[in-house]
């Protein structure tokens, strides 16, 4: 899947964000809003430096007027700088989201919600964020089934397997058969 994703994306930096987005999608049952996407992307996007606004006052004004104007200009400059700094990360997150939509990694739906093009891609990416303790916690959640299978080669899923075996079996014993999907990729020990 990594090779497939690298061919799709136009910006290498999005590879760092994709596992967290996939994790959010699994947590929210595959559809996620643009606002939630922005919140996921914000820690990853670099804040753009805002150029300093000049505090200089024209020389030909009287001293008192120039002092008053200087104070007002300093306040305006500070307000512009703070509002520009607060808007920049969201704009950068929006541009990252838009590039992922253009690349086909995210698919936009009505009500400004998004999903990945295939559930296996989403599960593969979300598996990169799983740790052993968390795999045990989500072992009984069917949404995380494929993600645990993908992470089996990377983390110790013994406790997740034990939790699945200790759960009350369903009529088809699907919990037992689910383990057959997880175990082949798990380390021997």
Buried (B, 14 or more C-beta within 10 A) or exposed (E): EEEEBEEBBEEEEBBEBBBBBBBBBBBBEBEBBBEBBBBBBBEBBEEEEBEEBEEEBEEEEEEEEBEEEBEEBEEEBEEEBEEBEEEBBBEBBBEBBEBBEEBEBBBBEEEEBBBBEEBBBBBBBBBBBBEBEBBBBBBBEEBBBBBBBBBBEBBBBBBBBEBBEEEEEEEEEEBEEBBEEBEEEBEEE
